[in-house]
Each structure stands twice: as structure tokens, then as C-alpha cells.
Amino acid sequence: MLQMQDCHAPATDTTWGGQALGSETAFKEVYAMFWKKLFSIAYSRLNEKQEAEDVVHDVFVSLWINRDKIRIKSLEQYLATAVKYMVLTKLKKKEHQRKYCQSVKHSASDEWRIENTMHNKQMLEKVNSSIEALPEKCRLIFKCSRHEGMPVKQIAKQLSLSPKTVENQLGKAIKHLRLVTKTFF
């Protein structure tokens, strides 16, 4: 909340304090007299109607609460300064919140990347161990096909098997790997 102290603004004919602001009627007059100007000051910096209204409201609430503790020589200048400081405080708070949200987004995306990397590593380890657990001929055919990129006919010729046998063994290996990786999705 605002710190209400004596204002060292240029003196005017009226010094405002507890007695002048003490009645509700006088306070309402001050509110009506300065509200539009204070709203304009706040809105020009915040560019948001509701926030500007909140700032002006908060300044007047603080003025009412502290009316018995203050002596103000220029009420208009005092209120304008109070609004400016409250606007600056609100803008600093918004910037802090924006930076915090940005850091949360970055840490969340970092966590997601780490989790995703770990998930992929676990899946790769499971696939590799499943490939190694395949029967020898099936494993050899699968590695030739997927790791070395050999076509079915070339694998069949190199291993002295029929192309149909190579296709069947590849089908078995892929079916087995699908079952193993199903738990990851």
C-alpha cells in the first residue's frame, strides 16, 4: 500500500488532511473531482481499463485509510504521484510474473525433453535386447534388413535361403518387436 506522508509539493491555499478528508461527503467530492484525471494517468501507462480502475481505486482506499495521518499541500499532485508509483509497481509485478511464467515454460519443456529422451532410451534398450533375444537366423535376417539396409533377395542369396523364408523371418521379427514396444505407447 502507499506510504502517505507530508507532501512537499508547491503550496496551495488548501492543506488537506484528516479534517478536510474526514467526512464521507468531502471524500466523495475529492473522488469525483480527481477520478477521471487519475484514471487517465493510469490508463495511459497500463493500457488496460480494469487495471487502471483498480489502481485509482487502491489509491483512494489508501487515502481514506490514512486520512488521519497525512497532511497534503497539493492533493492533485499527491494523488497523481501516488497513481504513478502504483502503476510502476504494477508494471514491475507484471514483468516479474511474465519472466516467471517464461521460466516455468522453459523448465517444463526441458523436463519434457529429458523425460522424452529417457523414454526413447528405454524403448531403444528394450528393442535392442528383444532383437538379441530373437532366434539366431531370425536375428541375422532382421539385422541384415534393418541395420545394413539389404533387400530381401540379397539376404536370401547371402544366407542361401529362399526369399519367402527371409520375408517370413522378417515378419516374425517385426511382429515380436511390435508386441515388445506396445507397452511404450
N, C-alpha and C positions, 0 to 999 in steps of 0.2 A: 504494500500500500504506500501511498505518498507520504513523504515527510512534510508536514505542514509547519512552517516556521515563519518568522517575520520576513516579509519580502522587502528587499532593498531597491524596489523599483522607484522611478521618479514619483515624488509625492503628488497626490491629487487632493482635492478638497475633502474627500471622504476616506476615512480609515475604516476598513472592515474588520470586524472581529466578532466575538461571542455575542455581544448585544445586538449588533446590526444583523447578524445571520441567525440569531437565536429563535426568532419566531418562524413558524412554518410559512406564514404568508410572505415574509421578507425573502425567505429562501426560495419560494416558488417564483417570486419576481426575478430574483437573480438567475434562476434556472431558465426562465422564459427569455430573459434579456441576452444570455450568452450561449444558449444551447446551439443555435444554428452556426454561429461562428466557430465554436469548439468542434462541432461535428465536421465542418468544412476542413479544419486543420487536420483532424484525424483521418478523414476520408482521403484527403489529398496524398497522404503517405501510405495508407493501408490499402486503398482501392477496393475495400470490401465494406459494404454498408453495415452489416451486422457487427463486425469488429469495431468499426468506427463508433457506432452507437454504444457498444459495450464500454469502450474507453471513456467516452464522455460520461456515461452513467457512473462508472467507477470513480472518476474524478469528483463528481458531485456527491457521491456517497461518502468519499473520504473527507470532502469539505464539510459535510453535515456532521459526521462523526467527530471531527476535530475542531468544530466551530468555536468551542470554548477555550481552546489552546492557542489560537492563532490571532495575529494582528496583521492585516494585509493593507498596504497602502494603495496598490493598484490591483483591484480584483480581476479586471480583464487580463492584464499581463500575467498575473499569478496563475489564473486558470489556463491561459494559453500555454504557458510554460509547463504546467502540470500535465496537460494533454500531450505536449511534445515528448516529455520524458516517458510518459506511459506508452506512447506509440513506439518509441525507441526500445523500450523494454519488451514490448510485444513482438517487435520485429526481430530482436535478438533471440527471443524464445522460439519463434518460428524457424529461424535459421538453425538453431540448435536441434530442434525436432527434425528438420529436413536432413541434417547431417546424420543424426541418429538413425533415422529410417533408412538412409542410404547405406550406412554401415551394417545395419541388420540385413538388408537385402544382399549385400556383398557376402556377409558371413553365411547367410542361408544358401546362397548359390555355391559358396566354397564347400559347405557341408554336403550339399547335394553332389558336387563333383567328386568329393572324396568318397562318399557313400557309393556313388555310381562306379567309380574306379575299383573300389573294393569288391563290389558285386560282380563286375566284369572279371576281375582277377579270380574270384572264387569260381565263377562259371567256367572260365578257361581251364583252371586246375581240374575241375570235375570232368570236363570234356576230354582233356589230355589223359587223365587217369582212366577214363572209360575207353578211350581209343587203345590204350595199352592193355586193357583187360579183354579186348576182342580176341577171338581165336587167331592164331598166327597168320593163316592165309588171308583171312578177312581183314586183319590189321594191315598187312602188307599191301593189299589191293587198295584199301582206303587211303593209305599214305601216298601211294603212287598217284592216285587220282587227285586227292585234295592238296597234298603238300607239294608234289612235284608237277602237278598240272598235266599229267599224261592222259591221253584219250583211252577209251575202253579197248580199242583194237590193239594199241601199242602195249598196254598192260597184259592183255591176253597173249600176245606174241612173246613178250619177255618172260612170262611165267609159264608158258606152254599150256595155256588154258583156253577154253572156248570163250568168245566174247559174252555169250549168255551167262556163263558161270561168273565172269567178272561182274556183270550187271547185277546178278543175284546177290553176290557177296557185298557189293556196294549198297544195294537196297537194305540188306540186313544190318550193315554198319550204320547207315543213316537212321533206320528205324530205332535201333538201340540208342543212338545219340539223342534222338528226339525225346525218347522216354526219360533219359537222364536229365536233359535240360528243361523238361516240362515243369519241374519244381521251381525253376528260377523265374517263371513268368506267371 
